[in-house]
Amino acid sequence: MDIIGRYKDWRSYRRTINELNALSNRELADLGISRADIHFVARRAR
C-alpha cells in the first residue's frame, strides 16, 4: 500500500476512535461496545 493510502487509513482509524471516545458509557453500551473495545472496533472499521 502506498503512503497516501496508509495515511488515509490512519486518519479514518483516529476519527473513529475520537468519535467513539466522545460517546458516553451509556451510548457505547447501547451499541454493544465497551471503552476497552474502542481500539479494536476502530481497527475493524476501515
Secondary structure in CASP SS format (residue, H / E / C, confidence):
PFRMAT SS
TARGET T0000
AUTHOR 0000-0000-0000
METHOD secondary structure of the structure
MODEL  1
M C 1.00
D C 1.00
I H 1.00
I H 1.00
G H 1.00
R H 1.00
Y H 1.00
K H 1.00
D H 1.00
W H 1.00
R H 1.00
S H 1.00
Y H 1.00
R H 1.00
R H 1.00
T H 1.00
I H 1.00
N H 1.00
E H 1.00
L H 1.00
N H 1.00
A C 1.00
L C 1.00
S C 1.00
N H 1.00
R H 1.00
E H 1.00
L H 1.00
A H 1.00
D H 1.00
L H 1.00
G C 1.00
I C 1.00
S C 1.00
R H 1.00
A H 1.00
D H 1.00
I H 1.00
H H 1.00
F H 1.00
V H 1.00
A H 1.00
R H 1.00
R H 1.00
A C 1.00
R C 1.00
END
